[in-house]
């Protein structure tokens, strides 16, 4: 049995940084230590815990199963201790250099990020915003360890360990170039079905999960999903619509953001399609984190409807 009294608290900080960075050099830089000092600290911790903890691989220092098991409790304990010792220090967005990491789909990045960057430049000039692609990470694990602050999107299945807040619901609309033959007339069902469609979300797991219902509805309506142009990402849609006679069924917020720069227009769908609800999600561990509270308020005030 490991005696907790034998563990130097500083070793846990080293463990946490190596776990996050997966590199001795990056962890050393973050901690303000030399690489030999970090290696020595890891050796001491390995001896105390009786486990290798991290194994050097071509992909960096990868944690052992035991280290994976320790990561969340250690992060939680250090965070709780830090908050207890600094309970009277409030988050100051005008001075902080904190980096916030948000998980989004490509369509969410198009809608949220331009305005968020502009807002932060105005009220929190040193804040750093980083996005990671939703669908490629485990939300619960990444949030639990503090590597991910928020997830924003229409995610149907989420862990019970995550809190959430609804931002808005939106409809799907039909988007096309401004000189498209259907652009200047009321879009009727017959014209909609006879048009050439650009289908989104059949090759990307994130877009598949959010677009499954609308694609199923289009197919039921008579649109052959495998008969036209298919792309896995929304980011390519405006470019393709601007240069072709294709039309695409996309979330309205995406249409509003991308129509003008690409000289596109959008219309209501001639057939009722499923709506899309966008929420933001965060881990309950960080419910009272001052920086997290500020970020969630910023997003809610800017985007909630």
N, C-alpha and C positions, 0 to 999 in steps of 0.2 A: 504493500500500500504506500502511495506517495504521501508524504507529510507536507501539507501546504506551507508550513512554517519554513521548509527548506527551499522554497521557490522564491527567487529574487523577482520582484515585480518588474524590474527592467527587462528581464528575460522574456516576459510575456509581451512587452512592447515590441521586442525584436521578432518574436514569433509572428505577431500580427502583421508587421510590415513585410516580412518575407512571404507570408501567406498571400498578401495582397499583390506584391510586386512579382513574385516568382523568380526574383533575381537578388543575389547578395548585394551587387553593386547599387541597384536602385534602392534597396532597403537601407543600405548604409548612408546613401545621400539623404534620404528622407529623415533618418534618425540623427544625422550629423556626426556619424561615426566612421571609422575606417573599415574597410572590408575585412581585415584580419580580426578586428574587434567584434564584428557581427558574427563571423565564423566561430570565434571563440565562445561567444554567448550561446550560439546554437549548440555547440559541443557540450557546454554545461547543462543546457536544458535537456538535451538528448540523454545525458547521463542521469539526470534527476528523474526523468519520466520513463526511461527504459525503452525508448522508441527512436527510430531513425528520424521521424518527423518529416524531413524533406529529402528527396532523392534527386540528384542532378541528372537531367535528361536533355535531349536536344531541344526541348521546349521550355527549358529553364528548370528551376527547383520545384518539382511537383510534390505535393503533400501526400503523406501516407494516409491510409484509412483512419488511423488514430488521430492524425493532425486534422483531417477533415471533420472529425467528430468534435475536436477541441475548439475549432475556429469560432463558431457562433457563441458558445459560452464565454470564451475569453474576450471576444469583441464586446459582448453585452456587459461583462463585468468591468472592463476598462472604461466603457462609455458611462456606465452608472457611477463609477468612482469619480470620473472626471466631472460629471454633472454635479455630484454631491459636493465636491471640493470647490466648484466654481458656480454655484447656484445663483450667485448675485451678478454674474457677468452676462449681459444680454447680447444677443446677436446684433451687430451694427452693419447693415448692408452697405453703408457708405464707405466702410473701411475694409471689410472682409475680402480676402483673396480666395475664398473657398471655391472649390470646383464642385458643381452639382452634376450628377450623371442621370440622364433620363432615358428610359427605353421607349421607343416609338416605332411605328411603321413609317414607310417612306411618305405615305399620304399625310400622316400626322406631322412629320417634319416640315412639309411644305406649308401646312396651315399654321402651326404653332411657332416655329422657330424664328421667322423674320420679326414677328412682333415681340417675342420674348427677348431677342437680342437687343432690339431698340429700347425696350423698357429697362433692361439691365444697364445699358449704356447711360441712360438718363439718371437712374436712381441707385444703381449698384455697379459703378464703373469697373471695379476690379474683380467682380464675380466672373467665374468661368463656367460656361455651359458646355456639356459634352453629351452627345446622343449615342446610343448603341441600338442596334437593330433588334426590335422585339421579335421573338420567334427563334432567336439563336441562343437565348440564355434562360436559365431557371430563375424566374422572378423571386421566388421565396428565398432561395439560397443567396442570391446576389444582394437582396435587400437586407437579409438577416445579418450578413457580414459587413454591411455598410458600403459595398462597392456600387450599389444602385440606390438612388434617392427616391425616384418616382418612376412609375410606368403610366403612360397616357395612351388610351386607345379604346377600341371596342372589343375588349377581351371577355369572352363569355365565361370561361372557367378560371377562377383564381383561388389561391389557398385561403383558408379561413384565418390564417395568420396576418392577412393583409387587410388594412382599412381601405375604404374607397369613398369617393365623392363624385356624384354625377356633374358633368359640365354642360352637356347639351345633347339633344337628339337632332338628327338631321335626315333629310330624305335623299334618295338617289335621283339624279337628274341626267338628262341626255346632253352631252357636250359635242360640239363640232366646230369647224372653222367658220369664220364669219361670212365667207363667200360660198358656203355649202348650199346646194340646191334646196335643202330643207330649212335653212337658217332663218329666212324671212317670212315664214308661214307657220300657221298653227300645226304643231306636230300631231298627226293623226296616227292611230294604231297601224293602219295598213302601210303607210309610208315608213313608219318605224320598223316594221317587220321586214320590209323589202330592202331596207338599207344594208350596207355592209358594216358589220359591227367589229369594233376592237374590244376583245375580251381581256379582262385583267384578273389575275389571281389564280392561275391554274398551275403554276410552277413554283410558287413561293409559299412556304407553310404559313407565314403570317397573314398574307393577303388571302390565302385559301380560307383560313378560319373566319376572317371578317367578311369575305365576299361570298361565302358558300350559299347563303340564303338568297341573295339577289341573283346570283348566277343560276341557281335552281329555278327561281321564278321566271327568269328570262327564257330558260330552256322550256319550261312548261308553257310559256306563252307562244313559243314557236321559233325562237332564235336558236339556231344551231351553233352551239358553242365551239364545235370543232370544225366549222366550215369557213370561218373568217380568220382574221389576224389575232394571234394570242400572245400576250406578254405577261411575265410574272410580276412586274413592278408598275406602280402608278407613275413613277417619275418619267417614264418614256412616253406616256400618253399625250401630253400637250405637243411634244415635238412631232409625233406621228399624225395627230389630228390636223395640225397646221399645214401639213404637206400632202394630205390625201383627202378623199371623200369618205373616210371612215367616220363613224360616230361611236361614242363610248358612253356607257352608263357608269357614272362616278358619284361619290358623295358630294353633296352640294357645297360644303365648305372647301373642298378641293377645287371645285369648279370656280367658285368665287375668287380664290386666290390665284389660279393659273390662267383664267380666261383672258384678262387684259394683256399681260406680257406677250401672249402668243396669238393675239387677235382671234380669239375663240369666242363663241357664245354658248349659252346653255338654256335649255327649256325643261319644263316639267315633263316627266315621263307620261306618255299617253295611257299608261297602265299603272295601277297602284302597286308599288314595290315595298318590300320590308324597309323599315326605318333602321337607323344605325345610332346606337347610344354610345357616347364617348365619356369615359370616366377617368379619373386619376386614382392611382393605387399607391399605397406606401405601407411599410411594415409597422406593426404596432410597437416595436422597440423604439421607433423614432417619432412616436406620436407627440412627445413633448420636446423634441429637439428644436431649439430656437431657430436654427437655420432652415430646417424642414418646414416649420410653421410659416416662416416668412415666404418661402418659395410657394407653398400651397396657396397661401392667401394671394400672392401675386398672380398666379395662374387663374384662380377662381374669380378674382376681380376683373381680370382681362378677358376671360373667355366664357364664364358661366352665363347661361341663359335661363 
